[in-house]
Amino acid sequence: MIRKQPTRTASVRTARRRKAIRTTLRPAVAPKRSHPEDEIPIPPVTADDLEPFDVDDLRALKSGWTFVE
């Protein structure tokens, strides 16, 4: 088998393929955290907030269920 010199388009195609592999295998960029002063503090839950719920409702809330009004 006689080996031929690669054509110009073949070398460009190989370079594009290698560049695509490099960019897709790059480590993912971590999302930036917002500044603490920009975050809205979550108020603590009081007993008065939980009063309308019974034991089954509280168990459902703990397991991840949400209530829609």
C-alpha positions as CSV (number, residue, x, y, z in Angstrom):
1,M,0.0,0.0,0.0
2,I,1.4,3.4,-1.0
3,R,1.0,6.1,1.5
4,K,-0.2,9.5,0.0
5,Q,0.4,12.9,1.4
6,P,-2.7,14.2,3.2
7,T,-4.6,16.9,1.3
8,R,-5.1,20.4,2.7
9,T,-8.8,19.8,3.5
10,A,-7.9,16.6,5.4
11,S,-5.5,18.4,7.7
12,V,-8.0,21.3,8.2
13,R,-10.7,18.7,9.0
14,T,-8.4,17.0,11.5
15,A,-7.6,20.3,13.2
16,R,-11.3,21.1,13.5
17,R,-12.0,17.7,15.0
18,R,-9.2,18.0,17.5
19,K,-10.3,21.5,18.5
20,A,-13.9,20.3,19.0
21,I,-12.7,17.5,21.2
22,R,-10.6,19.9,23.2
23,T,-13.5,22.3,23.8
24,T,-16.0,19.6,24.7
25,L,-13.7,17.8,27.1
26,R,-12.8,21.1,28.9
27,P,-13.8,21.1,32.6
28,A,-17.2,22.6,33.3
29,V,-17.2,26.2,34.5
30,A,-18.6,26.4,38.0
31,P,-21.5,28.8,38.5
32,K,-20.6,32.0,40.3
33,R,-22.0,32.5,43.7
34,S,-23.8,35.7,44.4
35,H,-22.5,38.1,47.0
36,P,-23.9,37.5,50.5
37,E,-25.4,41.0,50.6
38,D,-27.4,40.2,47.4
39,E,-29.0,37.1,48.9
40,I,-32.3,37.6,50.6
41,P,-32.3,36.0,54.1
42,I,-34.9,33.3,54.7
43,P,-37.0,34.0,57.8
44,P,-37.1,31.2,60.4
45,V,-40.3,29.1,60.6
46,T,-42.3,29.8,63.7
47,A,-45.0,27.6,65.4
48,D,-47.7,30.0,64.2
49,D,-46.8,29.4,60.6
50,L,-47.2,25.6,61.1
51,E,-50.4,25.8,63.1
52,P,-52.9,25.3,60.1
53,F,-51.1,22.0,59.2
54,D,-51.8,18.7,60.9
55,V,-49.4,15.8,61.4
56,D,-50.0,14.3,57.9
57,D,-49.5,17.6,56.2
58,L,-46.2,18.1,58.0
59,R,-45.1,14.6,57.1
60,A,-45.9,15.4,53.4
61,L,-44.0,18.6,53.6
62,K,-40.9,16.8,55.0
63,S,-41.1,14.2,52.2
64,G,-41.0,17.0,49.5
65,W,-44.6,17.6,48.7
66,T,-45.8,21.1,48.1
67,F,-49.2,22.7,48.6
68,V,-50.9,24.8,45.9
69,E,-53.6,27.3,46.9
